């Protein structure tokens, strides 16, 4: 595929103005939704092939999320696309002021392998809703899902409107050499920095959804049984390969043992006494990441878990204790089913530890204390999170999801997706039946007095 020519064709098509029609956008979104329903079984099979995701998990975390986002956007798009009237200052009398959203043009969506369907199609929904042409680049690490995505996009759209580019690093590099009007990237911090560097040459705006080390904090006032159940769900979903999974556990000293006992019980209840024999337990995406995780497992002491099956690329849910901040497992995002545990005596230790490091994509706090909630929310910066739960903050179209600082920039889902892929113009429509003279030279005392009156 000639990527340069593809971008040129999309730019020429965008200039025709067809995608600016809200009715056109709605029809495109409905076509996409219909195709996803048609190929739901193939999507599930592809996700199982790439990541060993069960049908239930595939629907709950990928297909269902996309369908929900599509339904929400279809129901709200006309309202989002309207001009928004704002009050006009008295100094600009008589005029009408409003903001008007317009699409950027030709946008690039680069998606990762861990939630390969959802993280490719959800941003595409926002790009289409805002009236853009789009190129989707799914991950080469999840080839089965990438092929299904390409098949759906080919069936739904002409390539001069929406196209999928499959392949690996060569295609990624070729895409990043093009001038896009907006780039949406989900993936690792290292690749995100490269995307930002490439985009800067054309002053192209970007949304970077990256990751980082998201803390999970449990104090002595927490409901430990419920905390354990929700931590196990959030951490070991998709074999820990979730950008917002709890990366490490910070637990108050006096409840550490009780919490770890509950976590071990919950692993057995949710995944069985031998999780690697559970047909619904996921696998690591490839040998490279499998070997990296096995190396990180050498940090600290294995409290439970630790079993590996190289032939199936599976690692059992593993809790590591006696972990130090200097250990390798605390130096990078884990992105796997390893949960290192550290302890604290006072919540101020947690605040100090987290705030001195890169801002995390997510933070989870389990506590019954409103004072602790206020201290964490008032002092710690993070992309988003939950109090007394994990990961569910991203499972809604009514709140934006995104990172901050080292974990990313920009926010999407629902209205935030529409706004992310739009430029909102500020416009003043000035009426001609009156023209106040005090802004024009020559200035005089009475004009200066009026200016001060209006602008105070």
SULJOFEN-V390838 format. One record per residue. OMEGA is omega as a letter, one per 40 degrees, with the letter a starting at -180 (none if undefined). BURIAL is + if it has 24 or more other ideal C-beta (glycine too) atoms within 12 Angstrom, else -. Layout:
((OMEGA:BURIAL) (OMEGA:BURIAL))
This chain:
((i:-) (a:-) (a:+) (i:-) (i:-) (i:+) (i:+) (i:-) (i:+) (a:+) (i:+) (i:-) (i:+) (a:+) (i:-) (i:-) (a:-) (a:-) (i:+) (i:+) (i:-) (i:+) (i:-) (a:+) (i:+) (i:+) (i:-) (i:+) (i:+) (i:+) (i:+) (i:+) (i:+) (a:-) (i:+) (i:+) (i:-) (a:-) (a:+) (a:+) (i:-) (i:+) (i:+) (i:+) (i:-) (i:+) (i:+) (a:+) (a:-) (a:+) (a:+) (i:+) (i:+) (i:+) (a:-) (a:-) (i:+) (i:+) (a:+) (a:+) (a:+) (a:+) (a:+) (i:+) (i:+) (i:+) (i:+) (i:+) (i:+) (i:+) (a:-) (a:+) (i:+) (a:+) (a:-) (a:+) (a:+) (i:-) (i:-) (a:+) (i:+) (i:-) (i:-) (i:-) (i:-) (a:-) (i:-) (i:-) (a:-) (a:-) (a:-) (i:-) (e:-) (a:-) (i:-) (a:-) (i:+) (i:-) (a:-) (i:+) (i:+) (i:+) (i:+) (a:+) (i:+) (a:+) (i:+) (i:+) (i:+) (a:+) (a:+) (a:+) (a:+) (i:+) (a:+) (i:+) (a:+) (a:+) (i:+) (a:+) (i:+) (i:+) (i:+) (i:+) (i:+) (a:+) (i:+) (a:+) (a:+) (i:+) (a:+) (i:+) (a:+) (i:+) (a:+) (i:+) (i:+) (a:+) (i:+) (a:+) (i:+) (a:+) (a:+) (i:+) (i:+) (i:+) (i:+) (i:+) (a:+) (i:+) (a:+) (a:+) (i:+) (a:-) (a:-) (a:+) (i:+) (a:-) (i:+) (i:+) (i:+) (i:+) (i:+) (i:+) (i:+) (a:+) (a:-) (a:-) (a:-) (i:-) (i:+) (a:+) (a:-) (i:-) (a:+) (i:+) (a:-) (i:+) (i:+) (i:+) (i:+) (i:+) (i:+) (a:+) (i:+) (i:+) (a:+) (i:+) (a:+) (i:-) (i:+) (i:+) (i:-) (i:+) (i:+) (i:+) (i:-) (a:+) (a:+) (a:-) (i:-) (a:-) (a:-) (i:+) (a:+) (i:+) (i:+) (i:+) (a:+) (a:+) (a:+) (a:+) (a:+) (a:+) (i:+) (a:+) (i:+) (i:+) (a:+) (a:+) (a:-) (i:+) (a:-) (i:+) (i:-) (i:-) (a:+) (a:+) (a:+) (i:+) (i:+) (i:+) (a:+) (a:+) (a:+) (i:+) (i:+) (a:+) (i:+) (a:+) (a:+) (a:+) (a:+) (i:+) (i:+) (a:+) (i:+) (a:+) (i:+) (a:+) (i:+) (a:+) (a:-) (i:-) (a:+) (a:+) (a:-) (i:-) (a:+) (i:+) (i:-) (i:+) (i:+) (i:+) (a:-) (i:+) (a:+) (a:-) (a:-) (a:+) (i:+) (a:-) (i:-) (a:-) (a:+) (i:+) (a:-) (a:+) (a:-) (i:+) (a:+) (i:+) (i:+) (a:+) (i:+) (a:-) (i:-) (a:-) (i:+) (a:+) (i:-) (a:+) (i:+) (i:+) (i:-) (a:+) (i:+) (i:-) (i:+) (a:+) (i:-) (i:+) (i:+) (a:+) (i:+) (a:+) (a:-) (i:+) (a:-) (a:-) (i:-) (i:-) (a:+) (i:+) (a:+) (i:+) (a:+) (i:+) (a:+) (i:+) (a:+) (a:-) (i:+) (i:-) (a:+) (a:-) (a:+) (a:-) (i:+) (a:+) (a:-) (i:+) (a:+) (i:+) (i:+) (a:+) (i:+) (a:+) (i:+) (a:+) (i:+) (a:+) (i:+) (i:+) (a:-) (a:-) (i:+) (i:-) (i:-) (a:+) (i:+) (a:-) (a:+) (a:+) (i:-) (a:-) (i:+) (a:+) (a:+) (i:+) (a:+) (i:+) (a:+) (a:+) (i:+) (a:+) (i:+) (a:-) (i:-) (i:-) (i:-) (i:+) (a:+) (a:-) (i:+) (a:+) (a:-) (a:-) (a:-) (i:+) (i:+) (a:+) (i:+) (a:+) (a:+) (i:+) (a:+) (i:+) (i:+) (i:+) (a:+) (a:+) (i:+) (a:+) (i:+) (i:-) (a:+) (i:-) (i:-) (i:+) (i:+) (a:+) (i:+) (i:+) (a:-) (i:+) (i:+) (i:+) (a:+) (a:+) (i:+) (a:+) (i:+) (a:+) (a:+) (i:+) (i:+) (a:+) (a:+) (a:+) (i:+) (i:+) (a:-) (a:+) (i:-) (a:-) (i:-) (i:-) (a:-) (i:-) (a:-) (a:-) (i:-) (i:-) (a:-) (a:-) (a:-) (i:+) (a:-) (i:-) (e:-) (i:-) (i:-) (a:-) (a:-) (i:-) (i:-) (i:-) (i:-) (i:-) (i:-) (i:-) (a:-) (a:-) (i:-) (none:-))
